[in-house]
Amino acid sequence: MLILSNHVSIPDYEIEMTAIRSQGSGGQNVNKVSTAIHLRFDIKASSLPEFYKERLLALSDSRITKDGVIIIKSQEYNSQEKNREAALERLKSLIKQAVQVQKNRKATKPTKSSQKRRMDKKTQRGQVKSMRGKVKF
């Protein structure tokens, strides 16, 4: 069971994990042992709350197919168990990222004194530039 929060969790039977052979160069076991994990999670058929499903389906992530299936491939470790844990952790972070509500930004104005300081500095720079050509030694 993958626990997302106090009230939300995903049962194991909703997450489909398949062991596959890892890509790339490797040692003696690379052609014999299936250590990579291919995780599939169907958002629409899951027991997640509707809010979670809507937010996940609205994400524009390359790991989510048009049918609403999350596909995660984990192959960074040499151990199948570590790859399984890494894939589950990635799924968990993807769901948490989708559900996280962003704060609304409040537009602010610069203060009068900061505006005045800025204008004074610009005036000083302009005076220094205008004096460059006029000073002779």
Solvent accessible surface area in square Angstrom, and as a share of the most:
residue,aa,sasa,rsa
1,M,136,0.61
2,L,19,0.09
3,I,107,0.54
4,L,11,0.05
5,S,49,0.32
6,N,148,0.76
7,H,175,0.78
8,V,17,0.10
9,S,38,0.25
10,I,1,0.00
11,P,24,0.15
12,D,96,0.50
13,Y,182,0.69
14,E,32,0.14
15,I,16,0.08
16,E,99,0.45
17,M,61,0.27
18,T,64,0.37
19,A,42,0.33
20,I,52,0.26
21,R,146,0.53
22,S,29,0.19
23,Q,128,0.57
24,G,65,0.62
25,S,119,0.77
26,G,52,0.50
27,G,60,0.57
28,Q,169,0.75
29,N,90,0.46
30,V,40,0.23
31,N,112,0.57
32,K,143,0.61
33,V,63,0.36
34,S,39,0.25
35,T,21,0.12
36,A,0,0.00
37,I,0,0.00
38,H,52,0.23
39,L,0,0.00
40,R,89,0.32
41,F,1,0.00
42,D,56,0.29
43,I,0,0.00
44,K,118,0.50
45,A,78,0.60
46,S,10,0.06
47,S,69,0.45
48,L,7,0.04
49,P,58,0.36
50,E,113,0.50
51,F,92,0.38
52,Y,30,0.12
53,K,28,0.12
54,E,108,0.48
55,R,79,0.29
56,L,0,0.00
57,L,72,0.36
58,A,83,0.64
59,L,53,0.26
60,S,118,0.76
61,D,36,0.18
62,S,117,0.76
63,R,78,0.29
64,I,24,0.12
65,T,54,0.31
66,K,203,0.86
67,D,106,0.55
68,G,0,0.00
69,V,20,0.11
70,I,0,0.00
71,I,47,0.24
72,I,2,0.01
73,K,69,0.29
74,S,0,0.00
75,Q,66,0.29
76,E,99,0.45
77,Y,97,0.37
78,N,148,0.76
79,S,43,0.28
80,Q,63,0.28
81,E,91,0.41
82,K,112,0.47
83,N,0,0.00
84,R,70,0.26
85,E,101,0.45
86,A,17,0.13
87,A,0,0.00
88,L,42,0.21
89,E,104,0.47
90,R,75,0.27
91,L,0,0.00
92,K,51,0.21
93,S,62,0.40
94,L,1,0.01
95,I,0,0.00
96,K,100,0.42
97,Q,109,0.49
98,A,5,0.04
99,V,26,0.15
100,Q,120,0.53
101,V,109,0.63
102,Q,140,0.62
103,K,193,0.82
104,N,143,0.73
105,R,198,0.72
106,K,173,0.73
107,A,89,0.69
108,T,113,0.66
109,K,184,0.78
110,P,87,0.55
111,T,87,0.51
112,K,174,0.74
113,S,62,0.40
114,S,32,0.21
115,Q,80,0.36
116,K,129,0.55
117,R,139,0.51
118,R,138,0.50
119,M,101,0.45
120,D,69,0.36
121,K,121,0.51
122,K,91,0.38
123,T,77,0.45
124,Q,117,0.52
125,R,137,0.50
126,G,39,0.37
127,Q,108,0.48
128,V,88,0.50
129,K,130,0.55
130,S,62,0.40
131,M,104,0.46
132,R,165,0.60
133,G,64,0.61
134,K,147,0.62
135,V,80,0.46
136,K,172,0.73
137,F,240,1.00
